[in-house]
Amino acid sequence: MPIVYVSEPPAAADLVIVGGGIVGAATAFHASRAGLRPLVLERRPALSTLTTAAAAGGYRLQVESREELELIGESVELFLHFEDATGQREHDAGLRQHGYLWVTTSDEGVERQRRLVEAQRSWGLTDVQLIADADLRKAFPFLDPGTRQARFRQADGLIDPKGIALGLAAGATMATFAVGCDVVGIDLDGDGVRALRTTKGTVATRSVVIAAGPFSGLVARLAGVHLPIETVRRQKVVLPEVPEVPRGAPMTIDDDTGAHWRPAFGGAFLLFTDPSTPPSPPVDSVPTDPAFAFQLLDPQSPQAVARISPFWRAVWGRGAPWLMQAGHYTMTPDRQPLIGPSSVPGLLVNTGYSGRGVMGGPAGSRILVDVLTGKLEAGANPFRLDRELVERPHLDPL
Ligand SMILES: Cc1cc2nc3c(=O)[nH]c(=O)nc-3n(C[C@H](O)[C@H](O)[C@H](O)COP(=O)(O)OP(=O)(O)OC[C@H]3O[C@@H](n4cnc5c(N)ncnc54)[C@H](O)[C@@H]3O)c2cc1C
């Protein structure tokens, strides 16, 4: 079942989705399932080539709140039955249940993990394990002897973000997609949204969903709407060939620093969510900084991945080649997404996944469509835009 592309957008559409990343594709999929005929406008020449393409491809139910657990749990059900759920066979979710392993070397970390696992179990996540000392190193022999404890859930793991986005787009049988089509204006009248202006002509519509990832704030501003989001650069180091990386290894996170790695290709992806990174404006080509790679790879660095997985010392020692990628996290104050109507009638928002849009976006988009069609009352949506946005303490470093 191929994705249905149009070279020019039509003059009118019932529903227009701005942005063709995973969130736009998922919105189109659920809208299509609800009997709507969405038009997706993507300004780049191909779908899912901005943030979605930079993602690490991790999914996990080991999260920080009950709301996130329910949201991501629904996405994971879709990933597990991806071909049947989307009705297409061309694109695979690439799901591999390698597990997520959060490792600590400190007393404080041991206690912090116990508290978080207790909370997660109280939310119904009963299959998270706490593994300590010799048992830990027996189960994961690549860990340093100084590691004390880990929280681990085997059913968490890895997915292919782009495969999921394209599979959802292909499964959106009522949707059409226009690429190379930049939304540059939103026209309003007394009833709210009236039309979208694009680089390929004007589309009359009364219903628009902003799913423009880090650019969502700029698109909303075209209609005079302010979104409470900040965009923060996140980088990824790609080492395509590292024989030391165990092929079946979990996403392995240093729970004391936030540095993490996962197997990818014949090597690994290395990432680190530095909490001191200041916000920066969204751009189409997100710059990378070699200092970031040194921070993770140089064993002298406090954030070195070698701190808990010593084989990385040898990788550094022989100068294995790497390359880098970057994207922006679209952050909200409470690190929960913004899903639902804005203050302008007909203008809805689906963004702010705060670094979790691959695993959260598919289910969040179902909520958006349920609100749009009236199936879900606005007040029953925990991610509505007019909720009280309170800063939450970080319980995990990602
Ligand atoms: C390094 C890194 C690692 C990550 N790892 C993970 C992970 O392991 N798991 C996870 O769940 N999440 C992860 N994330 C977060 C995840 O990638 C994002 O939350 C998700 O991709 C957001 O999807 P999106 O569709 O909202 O945005 P995008 O993929 O950015 O798509 C938005 C689209 O809108 C288009 N657009 C913008 N403005 C306009 C306009 N005016 N007109 C038309 N089109 C427009 C853009 O061109 C773009 O294609 C990671 C992010 C980064 C940066």
The ligand as a MOL file (V3000), in Angstrom:
LIG
                    3D

  0  0  0     0  0            999 V3000
M  V30 BEGIN CTAB
M  V30 COUNTS 53 58 0 0 0
M  V30 BEGIN ATOM
M  V30 1 C 19.1180 13.1240 19.0790 0
M  V30 2 C 17.6690 12.7840 19.3410 0
M  V30 3 C 17.3440 11.5240 19.8480 0
M  V30 4 C 15.9970 11.1910 20.0890 0
M  V30 5 N 15.7140 9.9340 20.5210 0
M  V30 6 C 14.4130 9.5750 20.7180 0
M  V30 7 C 14.0810 8.2550 21.1110 0
M  V30 8 O 14.9510 7.3960 21.2860 0
M  V30 9 N 12.7550 7.9530 21.3190 0
M  V30 10 C 11.7730 8.8750 21.1460 0
M  V30 11 O 10.5960 8.5600 21.3680 0
M  V30 12 N 12.0580 10.1330 20.7490 0
M  V30 13 C 13.3420 10.4970 20.5220 0
M  V30 14 N 13.6510 11.7640 20.1300 0
M  V30 15 C 12.5660 12.7330 19.9690 0
M  V30 16 C 11.8380 12.4850 18.6600 0
M  V30 17 O 12.7940 12.4100 17.6140 0
M  V30 18 C 10.8560 13.6160 18.3980 0
M  V30 19 O 10.0190 13.8000 19.5380 0
M  V30 20 C 9.9730 13.2970 17.1960 0
M  V30 21 O 10.7460 12.9000 16.0930 0
M  V30 22 C 9.1440 14.5300 16.8410 0
M  V30 23 O 8.4210 14.2270 15.6800 0
M  V30 24 P 7.6720 15.3850 14.9240 0
M  V30 25 O 6.9220 14.7670 13.8070 0
M  V30 26 O 6.9180 16.2100 15.9150 0
M  V30 27 O 8.8340 16.3410 14.3990 0
M  V30 28 P 9.7400 16.2710 13.0900 0
M  V30 29 O 10.2160 14.9030 12.8220 0
M  V30 30 O 10.7350 17.3590 13.2230 0
M  V30 31 O 8.7170 16.6270 11.9430 0
M  V30 32 C 8.1850 17.9380 11.8020 0
M  V30 33 C 8.0840 18.2220 10.3220 0
M  V30 34 O 7.4100 19.4630 10.1230 0
M  V30 35 C 7.9680 20.0640 8.9740 0
M  V30 36 N 7.6550 21.5040 8.9860 0
M  V30 37 C 8.1020 22.4350 9.8640 0
M  V30 38 N 7.6140 23.6470 9.5470 0
M  V30 39 C 6.8300 23.4750 8.4480 0
M  V30 40 C 6.0650 24.3710 7.6410 0
M  V30 41 N 5.9850 25.6930 7.9110 0
M  V30 42 N 5.4030 23.8480 6.5740 0
M  V30 43 C 5.4500 22.5250 6.2720 0
M  V30 44 N 6.1900 21.6430 7.0070 0
M  V30 45 C 6.8550 22.1170 8.0780 0
M  V30 46 C 9.4570 19.7930 9.1250 0
M  V30 47 O 10.1440 19.9220 7.9030 0
M  V30 48 C 9.4610 18.3660 9.6670 0
M  V30 49 O 9.6140 17.3780 8.6640 0
M  V30 50 C 14.9640 12.1370 19.8500 0
M  V30 51 C 15.3040 13.3860 19.3430 0
M  V30 52 C 16.6250 13.7200 19.0720 0
M  V30 53 C 16.9440 15.0660 18.5140 0
M  V30 END ATOM
M  V30 BEGIN BOND
M  V30 1 1 1 2
M  V30 2 1 2 3
M  V30 3 2 2 52
M  V30 4 2 3 4
M  V30 5 1 4 5
M  V30 6 1 4 50
M  V30 7 2 5 6
M  V30 8 1 6 7
M  V30 9 1 6 13
M  V30 10 2 7 8
M  V30 11 1 7 9
M  V30 12 1 9 10
M  V30 13 2 10 11
M  V30 14 1 10 12
M  V30 15 2 12 13
M  V30 16 1 13 14
M  V30 17 1 14 15
M  V30 18 1 14 50
M  V30 19 1 15 16
M  V30 20 1 16 17
M  V30 21 1 16 18
M  V30 22 1 18 19
M  V30 23 1 18 20
M  V30 24 1 20 21
M  V30 25 1 20 22
M  V30 26 1 22 23
M  V30 27 1 23 24
M  V30 28 2 24 25
M  V30 29 1 24 26
M  V30 30 1 24 27
M  V30 31 1 27 28
M  V30 32 2 28 29
M  V30 33 1 28 30
M  V30 34 1 28 31
M  V30 35 1 31 32
M  V30 36 1 32 33
M  V30 37 1 33 34
M  V30 38 1 33 48
M  V30 39 1 34 35
M  V30 40 1 35 36
M  V30 41 1 35 46
M  V30 42 1 36 37
M  V30 43 1 36 45
M  V30 44 2 37 38
M  V30 45 1 38 39
M  V30 46 1 39 40
M  V30 47 2 39 45
M  V30 48 1 40 41
M  V30 49 2 40 42
M  V30 50 1 42 43
M  V30 51 2 43 44
M  V30 52 1 44 45
M  V30 53 1 46 47
M  V30 54 1 46 48
M  V30 55 1 48 49
M  V30 56 2 50 51
M  V30 57 1 51 52
M  V30 58 1 52 53
M  V30 END BOND
M  V30 END CTAB
M  END
